[in-house]
Amino acid sequence: MTKSEKIFEEAVRFIPGGVNSPVRAFGSIGSTPRMIARASGAKLWDEDGKEYIDFIGSWGPMILGHSHPEVLEAVIDACARGLSFGAATKIEVEMAKLICDSIPSIDMIRMVNSGTEAVMSAIRAARGFTGRDKIIKFTGCYHGHSDGLLVKAGSGAMTSGIPDSAGVPSGCTRDTLTASYNDLDSVEELFRQFPEEIACVIVEPVAANMGVVLPETGFLEGLRYLCTKYGALLIFDEVITGFRLAFGGAQEYFGVRPDLTTYGKIIGAGMPVGAYGGRREIMEMVAPVGPVYQAGTLSGNPVAMAAGFAQLSILRDHPEYYRELNEKADIFFKKLSVAVEAAGKNYQINHIGSLGCLFFTGEPVRDYESAKTSDTARYADYCNYMISRGIYLAPAQFEAMFLSMAHTTEQLDHTVDVAMEYLAAEEGNDRQQ
Ligand SMILES: *Cc1c(COP(=O)(O)O)cnc(C)c1O
């Protein structure tokens, strides 16, 4: 038995499933988690001392690589001055100013402690601002685990959301309408049905929680048009894409301006941070200025702000990092697709910038329906092989691969070689002639 296995055996006695967030349990690939002991650059080490090339990066935050010296230094400095005051601090102002100065759609921003909280609060602000209750989300997009967003995959005919989790009262999802990603007609249909009741449309501008699914040309522009036409707000959930696709996130990358934006992950550099921001008149609805209540004992925590501010400052000061990272990622995903083809497989690779995903399906993936055609048992087999060979991939098909500035060409080429080994040996599912 490995040390990881021993620790996990104990973990399940005291923590539900042995983990503090479900995907970490490795349940969907039918194995048990490696207990991670430390990380540096693009590498992780588990409790058994085994080394991995990491393609999770804490699910996004580690865009500079793990344990970046300047980020660590900022955190250690902040710790020495006190862990939390529950009072206003200068670093919060610096953080807010950095973001407002560099993101044109954001005049004001509020810090919270997670992406879940950011989205929940942004939706509350949108409802408060518009005086409307209904929201539209897309099937397959994830926006955290707040009650109103845990909605079952809908069909076109379904207008009232059904909870996708036990413990969520149906009243909480009654006002959540679902549309299909990349399908503007499904959105317009809902607007026609409820022209004056929809407060906002919330979307991952690049969907990265059903694997990676890119917005088709015109999709985000179409959402902007429909929201403006019907007096609803457009919320970009940039918890993953923010400060990743470009410093200005997906809104800069695609040139579409949302009314509100939510952040998480990269913004905290690995500390628990989320944020929501946007147009001044919407953000001035939030307490203590306006009537929309939202608060947090540890919001804007000085240590978390120090980490996030250090990482965002580095990213802002080095625009070339994005070019380098995106070029490196383009080459990596190109080589991976050549490997897939050389092995005679028809699997799909979706990729944009430093995000990507290998779907075990022959069907192009453009929404939740097509993502679901992926053979998850094959993904499980592939993933277990890769992890056993020191390539740490997300232990579930419907997650992204996250590349960081710290990944070297050697590490990426080695990863392609290991994937090629697996694919060449894999039986069946060969490319149809
Ligand atoms: C991770 C994620 C969230 C939730 O963030 P947490 O910090 O896990 O609460 C929300 N939206 C998107 C797009 C995410 O990827």
The ligand as a Gaussian input file, in Angstrom:
#p B3LYP/6-31G(d) Opt

LIG

0 1
 C      -14.322000      27.068000     -10.423000
 C      -15.440000      27.834000     -11.018000
 C      -16.404000      28.477000     -10.221000
 C      -16.486000      28.276000      -8.745000
 O      -15.367000      28.762000      -8.078000
 P      -15.049000      28.193000      -6.597000
 O      -13.879000      29.049000      -6.175000
 O      -14.721000      26.761000      -6.768000
 O      -16.241000      28.428000      -5.766000
 C      -17.317000      29.295000     -10.845000
 N      -17.304000      29.475000     -12.176000
 C      -16.413000      28.867000     -12.971000
 C      -16.428000      29.129000     -14.429000
 C      -15.459000      28.003000     -12.420000
 O      -14.615000      27.360000     -13.221000

